[in-house]
Amino acid sequence: MKHIVGVADMKIASQPGDTIVTHALGSCLGITIHDASAGVGGMLHVMMPLSSTNPDKAKSNPYMFVDTGIPAFFREAYAAGAQKSRIVVTVAGGANVQNVGNDRFAIGKRNYTILKKILWKNGVMIAAEDVGGSHARTMYLEVCSGRVWLSTAGLSKELHEADNSSRLAV
């Protein structure tokens, strides 16, 4: 089954034929979790770095913000059987899609910075990433294998562990 993750949304899946996809990762981040032993995979599509900009919105939809979405996403994955010691995390997005030299708000960079801080504080490493640049991405996760791939400007690219081809200067 194909599960579509909208903006400020997440999905967890555990059936071998499941694929999870999210579209239009511009400055937003797509984060995947995969636990091969548990057969659990998930994807989160976050928009903004910090919930302090709109606490009411964060209460009604924690997946909108990195700082509230990541903990909620991980709790859901753990509830589905994933274990922290076995998860593989991948990240894509964080682009400056308007491709202007003066990226005044730097939402993509700020999203990525907050994500890295939260993961680091919790002892979670990113296995593969493709962040920054100026193009939007579509991100896919195949639950049975943990395979993650991106589609960007008509080209397809697989993300592999230790593939940290980040173009984002933080």
N, C-alpha and C positions, 0 to 999 in steps of 0.2 A: 504494500500500500504506500502511496505517496502522501506525505504529510507536508503541508505548506505552512511555514512560519511567517507570519506577518510582521510588520514593524511593531516593536515593543511587545513581542510575543515570544513564546518558547514552546517546544514540543519535546516529549520524551517518547521513545518507541522501543519495543523489544521483540518484535516479530522478525524472523530472518529475511523476509522479503521487503521490509520497510526501507524507504528512502525518505530523508528529510531534506527540504530545500527552502532557502530564503532568497528573495530577489532584492535588487536595488540597494546593495550595501555600498553606500557612498561614504559619508562621514560616520555612518553607523558602523557597529561592529557585529560580526557574526562569530559566535563562539560555539564550538562543538565539544561534547564530552563523549568518550566511548570507553566502555569496559567490555573487553572481548570475553572474559570469563563469565560475566553475568549476562552477556548478550544484550546490553543496554546501550542506547545511544541517545543523544539529545542535542538540540540546537537552540540557541538564544540569539535574538536580534535586538540589540539595545541601541537607543538613539542618543542619549545625553549622558554626560559623565556623572553629575552629582544631583541627588534628589533634593538637596537643600534649595534648589531653584524653584521647586514646586512640591512641597511636602504632601499636599492633598492628592495630587496626581500620583505620587509615589505610593501612597496608601492604597489607592484604587487599582494601580497597575505598576507593581514594582519592576516589571520587565522593561519599562521605559528607560530606566537609569542604570548605569553600570554598578554604582555602589549598592543598590537594593536588588537589582536583577541577578547579579552573580550569586549572592548567598541563596536567594530563593531558587534559582536554577539548580545549584548543587544539591540543595535539600531535596528537591524533586527527584534528581538522579539517584541519590542515596536511597530514597524511599522506594525506588523501582529496583533496587538491588545493586547498584554500582558501589564500588568501594574506592575511597580516595587513593589508596596505594596502587590501584590498577588502572586508574583512568588516564586516558590520553586526551590532551586538550589541544585544539587547533583554533586559530584566529584569522579572520580576514576582514578587510574593510579599512576604516579610518582614513579614507581618502579626502583630498581637497578637490572635489569634483568640479568646482567652479574654476579651478586652475588659475586662480589669481595670485599674484606674487604676495599681496598683502592679505593673507588668510587671517583676518583680524580676530575672529572668534576661535579659530583652530579647534573646532569641535572634534574632528577625527583624532588629532594628536592628543587632546585632553582625554577623550574616551580611552585611548590606548594606554596612556600614562596611568589613569586610575585603575584600569584593569590589571596592569602589571603590578601595581602596588598591592592590590587586594590579593592577587594570586601569590605574590612573594610572601606576604604576611602569613598566608595560610599554607606555605610549603608546597605550592602547586606550580609546576613548570609548564611552559608552553612547548609542545613537541614540534609544532610547525606553524608557520604564519606567513601571510602575505598581506601586508598592511601599507598604507600610505599611497603615494602616487596620485593620479588624477582621474582614474577610471572607476566606475561603479562595478561591482562584482555580484554574481549569483553564486551561492555556496550550496554544495550538496554533501550529504553524509549517507553512506550506505551502511545500515545498521549491522548487517551480518558480518561484514569484513572490517568495518571501521574506516573504509576508504573515503577520503575527503577530496573533492575537486571543485574547481572554480571555473566559471565561464566569465570572461572579461572581453568586451569588444569583439565577440564572435570567436575568441580563442579559448580552448580548454586547457587547464593546468591542474595536475594532481599535486596535493600537498603531502609530503612524506615527513616522517619523524626526522628531526634534526634539520628540516628545511626551514630555516629562519631567514628567508630571502626578503626580509623587511626592507622597504625603501624609505621608511619613516625615520627621520632624524629627530630623536627625542633627547 
